[in-house]
Amino acid sequence: CTGVVAWLAHQPSGTKEIVAHGAAFKIFQRRYLAGALLAMAADWLQGPYVYALYESYGINHEQNATLFVFGFGSSAVFGTFVGSLADRFGRRRLVFVYC
């Protein structure tokens, strides 16, 4: 997904507004993508160690799998719901509600 965004960022644009802000935006975009890729790589690298950590707490493989399924499932369900709330009330307000 991030690779597609990076590829689309390098496609030529015909609008004058984007061209006028192109250089500063491209610098921002490259910095953002570099940080996002680094964060994703760190998340992928820590994945196998989470199982070992949970096993050290006495949680077996099946229980760990159940935790992950419910975690990702709840993110999918509540993420879309909360996303629509953020569109309606604004991200800033929802951040304060979360905190």
Biopython code that builds the backbone (N, CA, C, O; Angstrom):
import numpy as np
from Bio.PDB.StructureBuilder import StructureBuilder

atoms = [
    (1, "CYS", "N", (0.823, -1.182, 0.000)),
    (1, "CYS", "CA", (0.000, 0.000, 0.000)),
    (1, "CYS", "C", (0.881, 1.265, 0.000)),
    (1, "CYS", "O", (0.631, 2.196, -0.765)),
    (2, "THR", "N", (1.891, 1.290, 0.845)),
    (2, "THR", "CA", (2.763, 2.455, 0.897)),
    (2, "THR", "C", (3.560, 2.584, -0.394)),
    (2, "THR", "O", (3.845, 3.692, -0.850)),
    (3, "GLY", "N", (3.917, 1.452, -0.976)),
    (3, "GLY", "CA", (4.617, 1.482, -2.249)),
    (3, "GLY", "C", (3.771, 2.097, -3.349)),
    (3, "GLY", "O", (4.282, 2.829, -4.196)),
    (4, "VAL", "N", (2.481, 1.802, -3.339)),
    (4, "VAL", "CA", (1.559, 2.384, -4.326)),
    (4, "VAL", "C", (1.467, 3.892, -4.126)),
    (4, "VAL", "O", (1.474, 4.649, -5.097)),
    (5, "VAL", "N", (1.379, 4.334, -2.867)),
    (5, "VAL", "CA", (1.327, 5.773, -2.580)),
    (5, "VAL", "C", (2.603, 6.453, -3.065)),
    (5, "VAL", "O", (2.548, 7.534, -3.652)),
    (6, "ALA", "N", (3.745, 5.827, -2.822)),
    (6, "ALA", "CA", (5.012, 6.408, -3.275)),
    (6, "ALA", "C", (5.065, 6.468, -4.793)),
    (6, "ALA", "O", (5.548, 7.452, -5.354)),
    (7, "TRP", "N", (4.577, 5.431, -5.468)),
    (7, "TRP", "CA", (4.563, 5.430, -6.921)),
    (7, "TRP", "C", (3.655, 6.523, -7.462)),
    (7, "TRP", "O", (4.013, 7.219, -8.412)),
    (8, "LEU", "N", (2.471, 6.675, -6.856)),
    (8, "LEU", "CA", (1.545, 7.710, -7.295)),
    (8, "LEU", "C", (2.110, 9.106, -7.057)),
    (8, "LEU", "O", (1.795, 10.037, -7.798)),
    (9, "ALA", "N", (2.939, 9.256, -6.032)),
    (9, "ALA", "CA", (3.522, 10.562, -5.731)),
    (9, "ALA", "C", (4.489, 11.009, -6.816)),
    (9, "ALA", "O", (4.704, 12.207, -7.002)),
    (10, "HIS", "N", (5.071, 10.061, -7.528)),
    (10, "HIS", "CA", (6.037, 10.407, -8.561)),
    (10, "HIS", "C", (5.411, 10.545, -9.934)),
    (10, "HIS", "O", (6.118, 10.794, -10.911)),
    (11, "GLN", "N", (4.097, 10.388, -10.030)),
    (11, "GLN", "CA", (3.414, 10.548, -11.309)),
    (11, "GLN", "C", (3.277, 12.039, -11.617)),
    (11, "GLN", "O", (2.980, 12.832, -10.724)),
    (12, "PRO", "N", (3.490, 12.420, -12.872)),
    (12, "PRO", "CA", (3.355, 13.844, -13.230)),
    (12, "PRO", "C", (1.913, 14.312, -13.085)),
    (12, "PRO", "O", (0.965, 13.575, -13.358)),
    (13, "SER", "N", (1.781, 15.539, -12.656)),
    (13, "SER", "CA", (0.461, 16.118, -12.445)),
    (13, "SER", "C", (0.261, 17.279, -13.401)),
    (13, "SER", "O", (1.206, 17.993, -13.739)),
    (14, "GLY", "N", (-0.981, 17.459, -13.834)),
    (14, "GLY", "CA", (-1.258, 18.528, -14.777)),
    (14, "GLY", "C", (-1.830, 19.775, -14.132)),
    (14, "GLY", "O", (-1.999, 20.777, -14.828)),
    (15, "THR", "N", (-2.137, 19.775, -12.850)),
    (15, "THR", "CA", (-2.761, 20.935, -12.239)),
    (15, "THR", "C", (-1.716, 21.930, -11.778)),
    (15, "THR", "O", (-0.644, 21.541, -11.313)),
    (16, "LYS", "N", (-2.021, 23.208, -11.902)),
    (16, "LYS", "CA", (-1.081, 24.261, -11.535)),
    (16, "LYS", "C", (-0.924, 24.378, -10.022)),
    (16, "LYS", "O", (0.157, 24.703, -9.532)),
    (17, "GLU", "N", (-2.004, 24.111, -9.280)),
    (17, "GLU", "CA", (-1.948, 24.235, -7.817)),
    (17, "GLU", "C", (-0.952, 23.250, -7.220)),
    (17, "GLU", "O", (-0.177, 23.609, -6.334)),
    (18, "ILE", "N", (-0.971, 22.024, -7.696)),
    (18, "ILE", "CA", (-0.046, 21.021, -7.181)),
    (18, "ILE", "C", (1.376, 21.348, -7.607)),
    (18, "ILE", "O", (2.310, 21.143, -6.831)),
    (19, "VAL", "N", (1.561, 21.849, -8.816)),
    (19, "VAL", "CA", (2.888, 22.206, -9.289)),
    (19, "VAL", "C", (3.459, 23.349, -8.457)),
    (19, "VAL", "O", (4.654, 23.362, -8.165)),
    (20, "ALA", "N", (2.618, 24.308, -8.072)),
    (20, "ALA", "CA", (3.086, 25.450, -7.295)),
    (20, "ALA", "C", (3.591, 25.026, -5.918)),
    (20, "ALA", "O", (4.545, 25.605, -5.400)),
    (21, "HIS", "N", (2.960, 24.027, -5.333)),
    (21, "HIS", "CA", (3.355, 23.565, -4.009)),
    (21, "HIS", "C", (4.115, 22.246, -4.088)),
    (21, "HIS", "O", (4.308, 21.582, -3.070)),
    (22, "GLY", "N", (4.539, 21.868, -5.263)),
    (22, "GLY", "CA", (5.123, 20.562, -5.497)),
    (22, "GLY", "C", (6.404, 20.286, -4.742)),
    (22, "GLY", "O", (6.538, 19.215, -4.150)),
    (23, "ALA", "N", (7.354, 21.210, -4.737)),
    (23, "ALA", "CA", (8.663, 20.941, -4.136)),
    (23, "ALA", "C", (8.554, 20.738, -2.632)),
    (23, "ALA", "O", (9.106, 19.777, -2.096)),
    (24, "ALA", "N", (7.851, 21.630, -1.946)),
    (24, "ALA", "CA", (7.714, 21.497, -0.491)),
    (24, "ALA", "C", (6.911, 20.256, -0.133)),
    (24, "ALA", "O", (7.215, 19.572, 0.845)),
    (25, "PHE", "N", (5.887, 19.970, -0.925)),
    (25, "PHE", "CA", (5.070, 18.787, -0.646)),
    (25, "PHE", "C", (5.851, 17.509, -0.870)),
    (25, "PHE", "O", (5.717, 16.563, -0.094)),
    (26, "LYS", "N", (6.662, 17.460, -1.913)),
    (26, "LYS", "CA", (7.452, 16.260, -2.174)),
    (26, "LYS", "C", (8.470, 16.006, -1.061)),
    (26, "LYS", "O", (8.717, 14.853, -0.705)),
    (27, "ILE", "N", (9.057, 17.058, -0.513)),
    (27, "ILE", "CA", (9.982, 16.896, 0.613)),
    (27, "ILE", "C", (9.237, 16.334, 1.812)),
    (27, "ILE", "O", (9.700, 15.392, 2.456)),
    (28, "PHE", "N", (8.073, 16.917, 2.109)),
    (28, "PHE", "CA", (7.254, 16.410, 3.208)),
    (28, "PHE", "C", (6.858, 14.962, 2.965)),
    (28, "PHE", "O", (6.936, 14.130, 3.869)),
    (29, "GLN", "N", (6.437, 14.665, 1.749)),
    (29, "GLN", "CA", (5.967, 13.332, 1.416)),
    (29, "GLN", "C", (7.081, 12.294, 1.575)),
    (29, "GLN", "O", (6.847, 11.210, 2.107)),
    (30, "ARG", "N", (8.265, 12.617, 1.125)),
    (30, "ARG", "CA", (9.384, 11.672, 1.258)),
    (30, "ARG", "C", (9.736, 11.446, 2.719)),
    (30, "ARG", "O", (10.004, 10.313, 3.120)),
    (31, "ARG", "N", (9.739, 12.500, 3.516)),
    (31, "ARG", "CA", (10.023, 12.340, 4.950)),
    (31, "ARG", "C", (8.941, 11.502, 5.624)),
    (31, "ARG", "O", (9.241, 10.633, 6.442)),
    (32, "TYR", "N", (7.682, 11.767, 5.278)),
    (32, "TYR", "CA", (6.579, 11.006, 5.862)),
    (32, "TYR", "C", (6.672, 9.539, 5.476)),
    (32, "TYR", "O", (6.553, 8.657, 6.326)),
    (33, "LEU", "N", (6.885, 9.282, 4.184)),
    (33, "LEU", "CA", (6.963, 7.900, 3.735)),
    (33, "LEU", "C", (8.147, 7.168, 4.358)),
    (33, "LEU", "O", (8.035, 5.986, 4.684)),
    (34, "ALA", "N", (9.278, 7.847, 4.530)),
    (34, "ALA", "CA", (10.427, 7.219, 5.174)),
    (34, "ALA", "C", (10.093, 6.849, 6.613)),
    (34, "ALA", "O", (10.411, 5.749, 7.065)),
    (35, "GLY", "N", (9.457, 7.758, 7.325)),
    (35, "GLY", "CA", (9.053, 7.463, 8.703)),
    (35, "GLY", "C", (8.012, 6.370, 8.789)),
    (35, "GLY", "O", (8.079, 5.516, 9.674)),
    (36, "ALA", "N", (7.040, 6.385, 7.872)),
    (36, "ALA", "CA", (5.993, 5.360, 7.868)),
    (36, "ALA", "C", (6.575, 3.990, 7.553)),
    (36, "ALA", "O", (6.198, 3.000, 8.181)),
    (37, "LEU", "N", (7.483, 3.921, 6.593)),
    (37, "LEU", "CA", (8.108, 2.638, 6.263)),
    (37, "LEU", "C", (8.952, 2.119, 7.425)),
    (37, "LEU", "O", (8.962, 0.918, 7.695)),
    (38, "LEU", "N", (9.652, 3.006, 8.105)),
    (38, "LEU", "CA", (10.436, 2.599, 9.270)),
    (38, "LEU", "C", (9.537, 2.070, 10.380)),
    (38, "LEU", "O", (9.859, 1.063, 11.011)),
    (39, "ALA", "N", (8.414, 2.740, 10.621)),
    (39, "ALA", "CA", (7.478, 2.285, 11.654)),
    (39, "ALA", "C", (6.870, 0.937, 11.289)),
    (39, "ALA", "O", (6.720, 0.072, 12.152)),
    (40, "MET", "N", (6.516, 0.750, 10.011)),
    (40, "MET", "CA", (5.955, -0.537, 9.588)),
    (40, "MET", "C", (6.981, -1.652, 9.709)),
    (40, "MET", "O", (6.652, -2.757, 10.140)),
    (41, "ALA", "N", (8.209, -1.370, 9.336)),
    (41, "ALA", "CA", (9.257, -2.384, 9.448)),
    (41, "ALA", "C", (9.473, -2.777, 10.906)),
    (41, "ALA", "O", (9.642, -3.957, 11.213)),
    (42, "ALA", "N", (9.469, -1.799, 11.802)),
    (42, "ALA", "CA", (9.621, -2.097, 13.226)),
    (42, "ALA", "C", (8.457, -2.922, 13.732)),
    (42, "ALA", "O", (8.647, -3.821, 14.552)),
    (43, "ASP", "N", (7.256, -2.635, 13.260)),
    (43, "ASP", "CA", (6.084, -3.402, 13.676)),
    (43, "ASP", "C", (6.182, -4.836, 13.177)),
    (43, "ASP", "O", (5.864, -5.770, 13.913)),
    (44, "TRP", "N", (6.612, -5.019, 11.948)),
    (44, "TRP", "CA", (6.752, -6.368, 11.402)),
    (44, "TRP", "C", (7.850, -7.139, 12.124)),
    (44, "TRP", "O", (7.716, -8.343, 12.340)),
    (45, "LEU", "N", (8.927, -6.468, 12.498)),
    (45, "LEU", "CA", (10.030, -7.160, 13.164)),
    (45, "LEU", "C", (9.673, -7.605, 14.582)),
    (45, "LEU", "O", (10.186, -8.618, 15.057)),
    (46, "GLN", "N", (8.804, -6.863, 15.259)),
    (46, "GLN", "CA", (8.458, -7.226, 16.626)),
    (46, "GLN", "C", (7.418, -8.332, 16.691)),
    (46, "GLN", "O", (7.212, -8.924, 17.750)),
    (47, "GLY", "N", (6.755, -8.623, 15.568)),
    (47, "GLY", "CA", (5.688, -9.614, 15.532)),
    (47, "GLY", "C", (6.033, -10.962, 16.126)),
    (47, "GLY", "O", (5.302, -11.434, 16.997)),
    (48, "PRO", "N", (7.116, -11.613, 15.699)),
    (48, "PRO", "CA", (7.434, -12.934, 16.245)),
    (48, "PRO", "C", (7.750, -12.915, 17.738)),
    (48, "PRO", "O", (7.539, -13.914, 18.425)),
    (49, "TYR", "N", (8.242, -11.818, 18.237)),
    (49, "TYR", "CA", (8.611, -11.748, 19.649)),
    (49, "TYR", "C", (7.407, -11.587, 20.564)),
    (49, "TYR", "O", (7.488, -11.877, 21.758)),
    (50, "VAL", "N", (6.292, -11.128, 20.011)),
    (50, "VAL", "CA", (5.080, -10.981, 20.820)),
    (50, "VAL", "C", (4.609, -12.349, 21.298)),
    (50, "VAL", "O", (4.170, -12.499, 22.438)),
    (51, "TYR", "N", (4.703, -13.350, 20.414)),
    (51, "TYR", "CA", (4.301, -14.695, 20.808)),
    (51, "TYR", "C", (5.162, -15.203, 21.960)),
    (51, "TYR", "O", (4.649, -15.789, 22.914)),
    (52, "ALA", "N", (6.457, -14.980, 21.869)),
    (52, "ALA", "CA", (7.354, -15.419, 22.941)),
    (52, "ALA", "C", (7.062, -14.667, 24.239)),
    (52, "ALA", "O", (7.125, -15.254, 25.319)),
    (53, "LEU", "N", (6.747, -13.391, 24.143)),
    (53, "LEU", "CA", (6.430, -12.606, 25.328)),
    (53, "LEU", "C", (5.176, -13.132, 26.004)),
    (53, "LEU", "O", (5.151, -13.314, 27.221)),
    (54, "TYR", "N", (4.126, -13.378, 25.210)),
    (54, "TYR", "CA", (2.888, -13.900, 25.787)),
    (54, "TYR", "C", (3.082, -15.299, 26.362)),
    (54, "TYR", "O", (2.486, -15.629, 27.387)),
    (55, "GLU", "N", (3.898, -16.121, 25.723)),
    (55, "GLU", "CA", (4.184, -17.448, 26.266)),
    (55, "GLU", "C", (4.894, -17.349, 27.608)),
    (55, "GLU", "O", (4.683, -18.181, 28.491)),
    (56, "SER", "N", (5.730, -16.339, 27.760)),
    (56, "SER", "CA", (6.411, -16.169, 29.056)),
    (56, "SER", "C", (5.424, -15.770, 30.150)),
    (56, "SER", "O", (5.700, -15.974, 31.332)),
    (57, "TYR", "N", (4.272, -15.201, 29.768)),
    (57, "TYR", "CA", (3.223, -14.869, 30.729)),
    (57, "TYR", "C", (2.280, -16.035, 30.982)),
    (57, "TYR", "O", (1.350, -15.920, 31.781)),
    (58, "GLY", "N", (2.514, -17.173, 30.297)),
    (58, "GLY", "CA", (1.689, -18.347, 30.499)),
    (58, "GLY", "C", (0.528, -18.474, 29.539)),
    (58, "GLY", "O", (-0.366, -19.290, 29.764)),
    (59, "ILE", "N", (0.516, -17.695, 28.483)),
    (59, "ILE", "CA", (-0.550, -17.752, 27.489)),
    (59, "ILE", "C", (-0.088, -18.686, 26.374)),
    (59, "ILE", "O", (0.969, -18.473, 25.780)),
    (60, "ASN", "N", (-0.886, -19.729, 26.089)),
    (60, "ASN", "CA", (-0.477, -20.679, 25.054)),
    (60, "ASN", "C", (-0.769, -20.140, 23.654)),
    (60, "ASN", "O", (-1.323, -19.052, 23.498)),
    (61, "HIS", "N", (-0.387, -20.918, 22.642)),
    (61, "HIS", "CA", (-0.480, -20.456, 21.250)),
    (61, "HIS", "C", (-1.933, -20.217, 20.824)),
    (61, "HIS", "O", (-2.218, -19.243, 20.128)),
    (62, "GLU", "N", (-2.839, -21.085, 21.229)),
    (62, "GLU", "CA", (-4.247, -20.918, 20.842)),
    (62, "GLU", "C", (-4.860, -19.671, 21.481)),
    (62, "GLU", "O", (-5.601, -18.935, 20.829)),
    (63, "GLN", "N", (-4.552, -19.439, 22.742)),
    (63, "GLN", "CA", (-5.070, -18.239, 23.409)),
    (63, "GLN", "C", (-4.492, -16.980, 22.768)),
    (63, "GLN", "O", (-5.190, -15.976, 22.619)),
    (64, "ASN", "N", (-3.230, -17.036, 22.395)),
    (64, "ASN", "CA", (-2.591, -15.898, 21.746)),
    (64, "ASN", "C", (-3.240, -15.612, 20.392)),
    (64, "ASN", "O", (-3.473, -14.455, 20.041)),
    (65, "ALA", "N", (-3.528, -16.664, 19.639)),
    (65, "ALA", "CA", (-4.198, -16.486, 18.347)),
    (65, "ALA", "C", (-5.582, -15.865, 18.538)),
    (65, "ALA", "O", (-6.000, -15.007, 17.761)),
    (66, "THR", "N", (-6.288, -16.309, 19.585)),
    (66, "THR", "CA", (-7.608, -15.744, 19.872)),
    (66, "THR", "C", (-7.502, -14.257, 20.211)),
    (66, "THR", "O", (-8.321, -13.453, 19.766)),
    (67, "LEU", "N", (-6.494, -13.900, 20.996)),
    (67, "LEU", "CA", (-6.272, -12.481, 21.324)),
    (67, "LEU", "C", (-6.053, -11.651, 20.066)),
    (67, "LEU", "O", (-6.623, -10.569, 19.925)),
    (68, "PHE", "N", (-5.231, -12.153, 19.156)),
    (68, "PHE", "CA", (-4.944, -11.413, 17.932)),
    (68, "PHE", "C", (-6.185, -11.286, 17.053)),
    (68, "PHE", "O", (-6.435, -10.217, 16.496)),
    (69, "VAL", "N", (-6.969, -12.363, 16.918)),
    (69, "VAL", "CA", (-8.171, -12.310, 16.088)),
    (69, "VAL", "C", (-9.161, -11.291, 16.643)),
    (69, "VAL", "O", (-9.715, -10.485, 15.894)),
    (70, "PHE", "N", (-9.383, -11.328, 17.949)),
    (70, "PHE", "CA", (-10.311, -10.365, 18.540)),
    (70, "PHE", "C", (-9.757, -8.941, 18.467)),
    (70, "PHE", "O", (-10.518, -7.993, 18.273)),
    (71, "GLY", "N", (-8.455, -8.783, 18.619)),
    (71, "GLY", "CA", (-7.854, -7.451, 18.519)),
    (71, "GLY", "C", (-8.000, -6.852, 17.138)),
    (71, "GLY", "O", (-8.423, -5.705, 16.996)),
    (72, "PHE", "N", (-7.648, -7.631, 16.103)),
    (72, "PHE", "CA", (-7.764, -7.133, 14.737)),
    (72, "PHE", "C", (-9.230, -6.978, 14.329)),
    (72, "PHE", "O", (-9.581, -6.041, 13.612)),
    (73, "GLY", "N", (-10.078, -7.892, 14.785)),
    (73, "GLY", "CA", (-11.504, -7.789, 14.470)),
    (73, "GLY", "C", (-12.132, -6.543, 15.071)),
    (73, "GLY", "O", (-12.895, -5.841, 14.407)),
    (74, "SER", "N", (-11.807, -6.269, 16.335)),
    (74, "SER", "CA", (-12.363, -5.071, 16.958)),
    (74, "SER", "C", (-11.814, -3.798, 16.316)),
    (74, "SER", "O", (-12.517, -2.791, 16.231)),
    (75, "SER", "N", (-10.564, -3.840, 15.867)),
    (75, "SER", "CA", (-10.015, -2.684, 15.151)),
    (75, "SER", "C", (-10.761, -2.444, 13.851)),
    (75, "SER", "O", (-11.031, -1.299, 13.491)),
    (76, "ALA", "N", (-11.096, -3.517, 13.144)),
    (76, "ALA", "CA", (-11.817, -3.369, 11.882)),
    (76, "ALA", "C", (-13.217, -2.813, 12.112)),
    (76, "ALA", "O", (-13.666, -1.930, 11.381)),
    (77, "VAL", "N", (-13.907, -3.331, 13.129)),
    (77, "VAL", "CA", (-15.281, -2.897, 13.387)),
    (77, "VAL", "C", (-15.308, -1.478, 13.945)),
    (77, "VAL", "O", (-15.979, -0.603, 13.399)),
    (78, "PHE", "N", (-14.579, -1.255, 15.033)),
    (78, "PHE", "CA", (-14.631, 0.047, 15.692)),
    (78, "PHE", "C", (-13.862, 1.114, 14.925)),
    (78, "PHE", "O", (-14.183, 2.298, 15.031)),
    (79, "GLY", "N", (-12.852, 0.716, 14.153)),
    (79, "GLY", "CA", (-12.097, 1.691, 13.365)),
    (79, "GLY", "C", (-12.962, 2.388, 12.334)),
    (79, "GLY", "O", (-12.861, 3.602, 12.155)),
    (80, "THR", "N", (-13.809, 1.635, 11.658)),
    (80, "THR", "CA", (-14.693, 2.261, 10.678)),
    (80, "THR", "C", (-15.743, 3.125, 11.354)),
    (80, "THR", "O", (-16.083, 4.195, 10.850)),
    (81, "PHE", "N", (-16.256, 2.678, 12.476)),
    (81, "PHE", "CA", (-17.251, 3.454, 13.208)),
    (81, "PHE", "C", (-16.643, 4.754, 13.739)),
    (81, "PHE", "O", (-17.221, 5.830, 13.585)),
    (82, "VAL", "N", (-15.475, 4.638, 14.362)),
    (82, "VAL", "CA", (-14.823, 5.824, 14.923)),
    (82, "VAL", "C", (-14.355, 6.751, 13.801)),
    (82, "VAL", "O", (-14.337, 7.969, 13.980)),
    (83, "GLY", "N", (-13.979, 6.199, 12.658)),
    (83, "GLY", "CA", (-13.600, 7.031, 11.521)),
    (83, "GLY", "C", (-14.744, 7.914, 11.056)),
    (83, "GLY", "O", (-14.534, 9.078, 10.719)),
    (84, "SER", "N", (-15.961, 7.365, 11.037)),
    (84, "SER", "CA", (-17.107, 8.186, 10.640)),
    (84, "SER", "C", (-17.413, 9.245, 11.701)),
    (84, "SER", "O", (-17.854, 10.346, 11.373)),
    (85, "LEU", "N", (-17.178, 8.911, 12.975)),
    (85, "LEU", "CA", (-17.342, 9.923, 14.036)),
    (85, "LEU", "C", (-16.324, 11.048, 13.881)),
    (85, "LEU", "O", (-16.637, 12.219, 14.098)),
    (86, "ALA", "N", (-15.105, 10.679, 13.504)),
    (86, "ALA", "CA", (-14.073, 11.700, 13.295)),
    (86, "ALA", "C", (-14.435, 12.604, 12.125)),
    (86, "ALA", "O", (-14.164, 13.804, 12.158)),
    (87, "ASP", "N", (-15.050, 12.028, 11.085)),
    (87, "ASP", "CA", (-15.490, 12.860, 9.965)),
    (87, "ASP", "C", (-16.599, 13.809, 10.382)),
    (87, "ASP", "O", (-16.677, 14.937, 9.894)),
    (88, "ARG", "N", (-17.443, 13.358, 11.271)),
    (88, "ARG", "CA", (-18.587, 14.185, 11.689)),
    (88, "ARG", "C", (-18.180, 15.252, 12.709)),
    (88, "ARG", "O", (-18.550, 16.417, 12.563)),
    (89, "PHE", "N", (-17.421, 14.863, 13.739)),
    (89, "PHE", "CA", (-17.123, 15.780, 14.842)),
    (89, "PHE", "C", (-15.714, 16.365, 14.801)),
    (89, "PHE", "O", (-15.413, 17.300, 15.543)),
    (90, "GLY", "N", (-14.856, 15.831, 13.952)),
    (90, "GLY", "CA", (-13.490, 16.331, 13.850)),
    (90, "GLY", "C", (-12.511, 15.448, 14.614)),
    (90, "GLY", "O", (-12.822, 14.914, 15.679)),
    (91, "ARG", "N", (-11.324, 15.311, 14.043)),
    (91, "ARG", "CA", (-10.301, 14.457, 14.656)),
    (91, "ARG", "C", (-9.834, 14.991, 15.995)),
    (91, "ARG", "O", (-9.605, 14.228, 16.933)),
    (92, "ARG", "N", (-9.696, 16.303, 16.079)),
    (92, "ARG", "CA", (-9.190, 16.900, 17.314)),
    (92, "ARG", "C", (-10.103, 16.583, 18.498)),
    (92, "ARG", "O", (-9.616, 16.233, 19.572)),
    (93, "ARG", "N", (-11.403, 16.699, 18.319)),
    (93, "ARG", "CA", (-12.337, 16.406, 19.401)),
    (93, "ARG", "C", (-12.263, 14.936, 19.809)),
    (93, "ARG", "O", (-12.311, 14.614, 20.996)),
    (94, "LEU", "N", (-12.145, 14.052, 18.827)),
    (94, "LEU", "CA", (-12.075, 12.630, 19.153)),
    (94, "LEU", "C", (-10.774, 12.269, 19.860)),
    (94, "LEU", "O", (-10.755, 11.363, 20.693)),
    (95, "VAL", "N", (-9.699, 12.958, 19.542)),
    (95, "VAL", "CA", (-8.449, 12.723, 20.270)),
    (95, "VAL", "C", (-8.628, 13.088, 21.742)),
    (95, "VAL", "O", (-8.155, 12.369, 22.622)),
    (96, "PHE", "N", (-9.302, 14.190, 22.008)),
    (96, "PHE", "CA", (-9.529, 14.580, 23.401)),
    (96, "PHE", "C", (-10.447, 13.591, 24.104)),
    (96, "PHE", "O", (-10.261, 13.323, 25.291)),
    (97, "VAL", "N", (-11.432, 13.045, 23.404)),
    (97, "VAL", "CA", (-12.315, 12.044, 23.989)),
    (97, "VAL", "C", (-11.516, 10.786, 24.306)),
    (97, "VAL", "O", (-11.722, 10.165, 25.349)),
    (98, "TYR", "N", (-10.603, 10.407, 23.408)),
    (98, "TYR", "CA", (-9.779, 9.218, 23.598)),
    (98, "TYR", "C", (-8.866, 9.366, 24.820)),
    (98, "TYR", "O", (-8.684, 8.422, 25.589)),
    (99, "CYS", "N", (-8.305, 10.544, 24.985)),
    (99, "CYS", "CA", (-7.388, 10.776, 26.106)),
    (99, "CYS", "C", (-8.177, 10.844, 27.393)),
    (99, "CYS", "O", (-7.598, 11.034, 28.463)),
]
sb = StructureBuilder()
sb.init_structure("model")
sb.init_model(0)
sb.init_chain("A")
sb.init_seg("    ")
for serial, (resi, resn, name, xyz) in enumerate(atoms, 1):
    if name == "N":
        sb.init_residue(resn, " ", resi, " ")
    sb.init_atom(name, np.array(xyz, "f"), 0.0, 1.0, " ", f" {name:<3s}", serial, name[0])
structure = sb.get_structure()
